[in-house]
């Protein structure tokens, strides 16, 4: 006869097994579907109005892409495709990846630092190489704010370093709010201006807000910047590995 203690343990194990596993597939975090508050009132006009936006399940990198990771991509894919903007400004003073003995290598001591000087096209191509994509503007803000309207601080979903280090590329064309993914603002391919989200170490303290919107036109998107990094996202179900 099964004891009450064993039965309770079996039931607990069954319940835990039925719960969603922690979303941490190789450092990628699950952001569950739902509505959240996007934008804000009382700030810059491009951030208004505060409004509700529904986002489907998606996964987003816990951390920004690093120099070592991007170097591996350059070795596999190359600096540019014929007729396309280059993916990385390797000749910029802030670049931390360089060609040595025929291979792209991160500078010693900077391997795990977030990569900078990656153009929007380089970020897009890296994410595609990984089988992923750049996050939309709405996905980035939902990952950062959660469902509680927070204007700053650590992501409730465990996504790290979203504010105060580097701005981040998105897939979204800059258009006025309310945000609507079906109105043509998704996905940027060079026409118009692309949104970058977050804030960098160069930005004044007063601009450190998760609702802040900035953008670059095609010329800016075709270049790398010392204060812009990126992370990838996907709508594919990665499970709870």
Secondary structure by P-SEA (a helix, b strand, c coil): cccaaaaaaaaaaaaaaacccccccccbbbbcbbbbbccccccccccccbbbbbbcccccccccccaaaaaaaaaacccccccccccccccccccccccccccccccccccccccccccaaaaaaaaaaacbbbbcaaaaaaacccccccccccccccccccccccccccccccccccccccccccccccccbbbbcccccccccccccccccccccaaaaaccccccccccccccccccc
